[in-house]
């Protein structure tokens, strides 16, 4: 249960920095290595397999403007934290490719080992390298439609001769990192505000998703506290297989409970329990049976349940049980 971390996009003149974080959780995926040593076709195939099989993964994005305002070193730390915050799976060690512990100033810093060429040696780090590169390359390819003439899909922001020629001919865009020495002379370039809005929409959407996920994680924490207050002993959080996932597993009075946590930011979104359909209940019952089988639990009553929460500071709306 190693959380592997690797970055893509440290050196380009343009585009976001992306950090990948992956817990494979015992899954064996053939062909993992440094993403730069793989063909695009192979990376794309591995990206799909990693997302399907990994116990958990996350991507941390930092935009060019954040790199310019905060610096590359702080950008690397920020992107790493954003990636790790998305990983819900359990892990007992963190391995970061390279020599710098970007989590040193966090509570997770003491679990970190830094390792040169870890993307060649540690499968979870290789997987992190792959998903980060595929995500970033796809993002840069999409910018061809936003900024025609720069051919971002070809050089993905790196300082190639073709990229340099395009900048000299067309100027810089909001994608460009003006804090990088080759582009410093363009710092006074006036970038159209609407262009900035178009550029940052996708990265801001990704960061907003991460923020929403953090609130969702707090909702799950509140749900666990609610169960404890009502006599439950929590035994598992985010138990997952490739077939299903259980948010919270707990014991109370000799009965095993499997609880689905549903969170909605706004009360007018219909409430989380709207999503607990009969089909969902059947899936939960299947997950409960699979859990009991894997843990060799027999002759123990089992109940599936659900908790809904709402609000920016999540609070309990409703709790239901079904045998």
C-alpha positions as CSV (number, residue, x, y, z in Angstrom):
1,X,0.0,0.0,0.0
2,X,2.4,2.6,-1.3
3,X,1.3,6.0,-2.5
4,X,3.5,6.9,-5.4
5,X,3.9,10.5,-6.5
6,X,5.5,11.9,-9.7
7,X,5.3,15.2,-11.6
8,X,4.8,16.2,-15.2
9,X,5.4,19.7,-16.6
10,X,8.1,21.1,-14.5
11,X,10.2,22.4,-17.4
12,X,7.8,23.6,-20.2
13,X,7.4,27.2,-21.1
14,X,3.6,26.9,-21.2
15,X,0.8,25.0,-19.6
16,X,0.0,23.7,-16.1
17,X,2.1,21.6,-13.8
18,X,0.5,18.3,-12.9
19,X,1.3,15.9,-10.1
20,X,0.0,12.3,-10.2
21,X,-0.6,10.2,-7.0
22,X,-1.5,6.5,-7.1
23,X,-2.1,3.7,-4.7
24,X,-2.1,0.4,-6.7
25,X,-3.1,-1.6,-3.6
26,X,-1.6,-4.8,-4.8
27,X,-2.8,-4.6,-8.4
28,X,-0.2,-5.8,-11.0
29,X,-0.3,-3.8,-14.2
30,X,2.1,-4.9,-16.9
31,X,4.3,-2.4,-18.7
32,X,4.6,0.3,-16.1
33,X,7.7,2.5,-16.3
34,X,8.6,6.1,-16.7
35,X,5.8,7.6,-18.8
36,X,8.4,9.4,-21.1
37,X,9.7,6.0,-22.2
38,X,6.2,4.8,-23.4
39,X,4.5,5.5,-26.7
40,X,1.4,7.7,-26.6
41,X,-0.8,4.7,-27.5
42,X,0.7,2.6,-24.7
43,X,0.3,5.5,-22.2
44,X,-3.3,6.0,-23.1
45,X,-4.0,2.3,-22.6
46,X,-2.2,2.2,-19.3
47,X,-4.0,5.3,-18.1
48,X,-7.4,3.6,-18.5
49,X,-6.2,0.4,-16.8
50,X,-4.7,2.4,-13.9
51,X,-7.9,4.3,-13.3
52,X,-9.9,1.1,-13.4
53,X,-7.7,-1.0,-11.1
54,X,-5.9,1.3,-8.7
55,X,-7.1,1.4,-5.1
56,X,-7.0,5.2,-5.3
57,X,-5.5,8.0,-7.4
58,X,-5.4,11.8,-7.6
59,X,-4.2,14.6,-9.9
60,X,-3.0,18.0,-8.6
61,X,-3.0,20.9,-11.0
62,X,-1.2,24.2,-10.8
63,X,-1.8,26.8,-13.6
64,X,0.9,28.9,-15.3
65,X,-0.3,32.0,-13.5
66,X,0.1,30.3,-10.1
67,X,3.6,29.3,-11.1
68,X,4.4,32.9,-12.0
69,X,2.9,34.3,-8.8
70,X,4.1,31.6,-6.3
71,X,7.3,30.2,-7.9
72,X,8.0,26.8,-9.3
73,X,9.0,25.3,-6.0
74,X,5.9,26.4,-4.2
75,X,3.9,25.3,-7.2
76,X,5.3,21.8,-6.9
77,X,4.4,21.7,-3.2
78,X,0.9,23.0,-3.9
79,X,0.2,20.5,-6.7
80,X,1.5,17.6,-4.6
81,X,-0.9,18.5,-1.7
82,X,-3.8,18.8,-4.2
83,X,-3.1,15.4,-5.6
84,X,-2.7,13.7,-2.3
85,X,-5.9,15.2,-0.9
86,X,-7.9,13.4,-3.7
87,X,-6.6,9.9,-2.7
88,X,-9.1,8.2,-0.4
89,X,-7.4,4.8,-0.4
90,X,-5.3,3.7,2.6
91,X,-1.5,3.6,2.4
92,X,1.4,3.1,4.8
93,X,4.2,4.8,2.8
94,X,4.7,7.6,0.4
95,X,7.4,7.6,-2.3
96,X,8.1,10.7,-4.3
97,X,10.2,10.6,-7.4
98,X,13.2,12.8,-7.0
99,X,15.1,14.3,-4.1
100,X,12.7,16.8,-2.5
101,X,9.9,16.0,0.0
102,X,7.1,18.3,-1.2
103,X,5.0,17.2,1.8
104,X,7.6,18.0,4.4
105,X,5.5,20.8,5.9
106,X,2.4,18.6,6.2
107,X,1.3,15.9,8.6
108,X,2.1,13.3,5.9
109,X,5.7,14.5,5.6
110,X,7.1,11.9,8.0
111,X,5.8,9.0,5.9
112,X,7.7,10.2,2.7
113,X,10.7,8.6,1.1
114,X,12.3,10.4,-1.8
115,X,13.9,8.3,-4.5
116,X,15.7,9.2,-7.7
117,X,14.3,7.3,-10.8
118,X,11.4,6.0,-8.7
119,X,9.3,6.1,-11.8
120,X,11.5,3.3,-13.1
121,X,11.6,1.3,-9.9
122,X,8.3,1.6,-8.0
123,X,5.1,0.6,-9.9
124,X,2.8,3.1,-8.1
125,X,5.2,5.9,-9.0
126,X,5.3,4.8,-12.6
127,X,1.5,4.8,-12.6
128,X,1.4,8.3,-11.1
129,X,3.8,9.4,-13.9
130,X,1.5,7.9,-16.6
131,X,-1.8,9.4,-15.4
132,X,-0.2,12.8,-14.9
133,X,1.3,12.9,-18.4
134,X,-1.8,11.7,-20.1
135,X,-3.9,14.2,-18.3
136,X,-1.5,17.1,-19.1
137,X,-1.0,16.1,-22.7
138,X,-4.7,15.9,-23.3
139,X,-5.2,19.3,-21.8
140,X,-2.5,20.8,-23.9
141,X,-3.9,19.2,-27.1
142,X,-7.2,20.8,-26.3
143,X,-5.5,24.3,-26.3
144,X,-4.9,24.0,-30.1
145,X,-8.6,25.0,-30.5
146,X,-8.2,27.9,-28.1
147,X,-4.9,29.2,-29.4
148,X,-4.4,28.2,-33.1
149,X,-1.0,28.5,-34.5
150,X,1.0,27.5,-31.4
151,X,0.7,23.7,-32.1
152,X,0.5,22.9,-28.3
153,X,-0.5,19.3,-29.1
154,X,2.9,18.7,-30.6
155,X,5.3,20.2,-28.1
156,X,2.9,20.4,-25.1
157,X,4.5,23.6,-24.0
158,X,8.2,22.7,-24.1
159,X,10.7,25.1,-25.5
160,X,11.1,23.7,-29.0
161,X,12.2,25.6,-32.0
162,X,8.7,25.5,-33.4
163,X,7.3,26.8,-30.1
164,X,9.9,29.6,-30.0
165,X,9.0,30.6,-33.6
166,X,5.3,30.7,-32.8
167,X,5.9,33.0,-29.8
168,X,8.0,35.4,-31.8
169,X,5.3,35.5,-34.5
170,X,2.1,35.5,-32.4
171,X,3.3,36.6,-28.9
172,X,2.5,34.9,-25.6
173,X,-0.8,33.6,-24.3
174,X,-2.1,33.2,-20.7
175,X,-0.7,29.6,-20.9
176,X,2.8,30.9,-20.9
177,X,5.0,31.1,-17.8
178,X,6.4,34.6,-17.9
179,X,8.5,33.9,-14.9
180,X,10.7,31.6,-16.9
181,X,13.8,33.3,-18.2
182,X,13.2,32.7,-22.0
183,X,9.9,34.5,-21.7
184,X,10.8,37.2,-19.2
185,X,10.8,39.9,-21.9
186,X,7.1,39.4,-22.4
187,X,6.1,40.3,-18.9
188,X,4.6,43.6,-20.0
189,X,2.5,41.9,-22.7
190,X,-1.1,42.7,-22.2
191,X,-3.2,39.5,-22.3
192,X,-6.9,39.9,-23.1
193,X,-9.0,39.3,-20.0
194,X,-11.5,37.1,-22.0
195,X,-8.6,35.0,-23.2
196,X,-7.5,34.5,-19.6
197,X,-11.0,33.4,-18.7
198,X,-11.1,30.9,-21.5
199,X,-7.7,29.5,-20.6
200,X,-8.2,29.0,-16.9
201,X,-11.7,27.6,-17.0
202,X,-10.6,24.0,-17.2
203,X,-7.9,24.3,-14.5
204,X,-10.2,26.2,-12.2
205,X,-12.9,23.6,-12.7
206,X,-10.4,20.9,-11.7
207,X,-9.4,22.9,-8.6
208,X,-13.0,23.5,-7.7
209,X,-13.6,19.7,-8.1
210,X,-10.8,19.2,-5.6
211,X,-12.4,21.7,-3.2
212,X,-15.7,20.0,-3.5
213,X,-14.1,16.6,-2.8
214,X,-12.5,18.0,0.4
215,X,-15.9,19.1,1.6
216,X,-17.2,15.6,0.7
217,X,-14.4,14.0,2.7
218,X,-15.5,16.1,5.7
219,X,-19.0,14.9,5.2
220,X,-17.8,11.4,5.4
221,X,-15.9,12.2,8.6
222,X,-19.1,13.7,10.1
223,X,-21.1,10.6,9.1
224,X,-18.5,8.4,10.9
225,X,-18.7,10.6,14.0
226,X,-22.5,10.3,13.9
227,X,-22.3,6.5,13.9
228,X,-19.8,6.5,16.8
229,X,-22.1,8.8,18.8
230,X,-24.9,6.2,18.2
231,X,-22.9,3.3,19.5
232,X,-21.0,2.1,16.4
233,X,-17.4,0.9,16.2
234,X,-15.9,1.9,12.9
235,X,-13.9,-0.9,11.4
236,X,-13.3,0.2,7.8
237,X,-13.4,3.4,5.7
238,X,-13.6,3.4,1.9
239,X,-13.2,-0.4,1.6
240,X,-12.9,-1.0,-2.1
241,X,-12.5,-3.7,-4.7
242,X,-12.6,-3.3,-8.5
243,X,-16.3,-4.2,-8.3
244,X,-17.6,-2.1,-5.5
245,X,-16.9,0.3,-2.7
246,X,-18.3,0.7,0.9
247,X,-17.9,4.1,2.5
248,X,-18.1,3.0,6.2
249,X,-18.2,-0.4,7.8
250,X,-19.1,-0.6,11.5
251,X,-20.2,-2.9,14.3
252,X,-23.0,-2.2,16.7
253,X,-24.5,-4.7,19.2
254,X,-23.2,-7.7,17.3
255,X,-24.5,-6.4,13.9
256,X,-22.3,-5.4,10.9
257,X,-23.4,-2.2,9.2
258,X,-22.5,-1.0,5.7
259,X,-23.1,2.7,5.3
260,X,-23.3,4.7,2.1
261,X,-22.6,8.5,2.6
262,X,-24.4,10.9,0.4
263,X,-23.5,14.6,0.4
264,X,-25.2,17.5,-1.3
265,X,-23.8,21.0,-0.9
266,X,-27.2,22.6,-1.2
267,X,-30.4,21.3,0.5
268,X,-32.4,22.2,-2.7
269,X,-30.4,19.6,-4.6
270,X,-32.9,16.9,-3.6
271,X,-31.0,15.4,-0.7
272,X,-28.4,12.7,-0.8
273,X,-30.8,9.8,-0.2
274,X,-32.6,10.5,-3.5
275,X,-29.6,8.6,-5.0
276,X,-30.2,5.6,-2.9
277,X,-32.4,3.7,-5.3
278,X,-33.4,0.1,-5.2
279,X,-30.6,-0.7,-7.7
280,X,-28.2,1.1,-5.3
281,X,-29.5,-0.9,-2.3
282,X,-28.9,-4.1,-4.3
283,X,-25.4,-3.0,-5.1
284,X,-24.8,-2.3,-1.4
285,X,-26.1,-5.7,-0.4
286,X,-23.8,-7.3,-2.9
287,X,-20.8,-5.3,-1.6
288,X,-21.7,-6.4,2.0
289,X,-21.7,-10.0,1.0
290,X,-18.4,-9.7,-0.8
291,X,-16.9,-7.9,2.2
292,X,-18.1,-10.7,4.6
293,X,-16.7,-13.3,2.2
294,X,-13.3,-11.6,1.9
295,X,-13.1,-11.1,5.7
296,X,-14.4,-14.7,6.4
297,X,-17.2,-13.3,8.5
298,X,-20.1,-15.8,9.0
299,X,-23.3,-15.9,11.1
300,X,-23.2,-12.2,11.7
301,X,-26.4,-10.1,11.0
302,X,-25.7,-7.4,8.3
303,X,-27.5,-4.2,7.7
304,X,-27.1,-1.7,4.8
305,X,-27.7,1.9,5.7
306,X,-27.3,5.4,4.3
307,X,-26.6,8.9,5.7
308,X,-27.3,12.1,3.9
309,X,-25.5,15.4,4.7
310,X,-25.7,18.9,3.4
311,X,-24.0,22.3,3.7
312,X,-20.5,23.8,3.4
313,X,-19.9,22.6,6.9
314,X,-21.6,19.2,6.4
315,X,-24.4,18.4,8.9
316,X,-26.6,15.2,9.1
317,X,-29.9,15.4,7.3
318,X,-31.2,11.8,7.5
319,X,-30.1,8.3,8.4
320,X,-31.9,5.2,7.1
321,X,-31.4,1.4,7.5
322,X,-32.4,-1.5,5.3
323,X,-31.9,-5.2,6.2
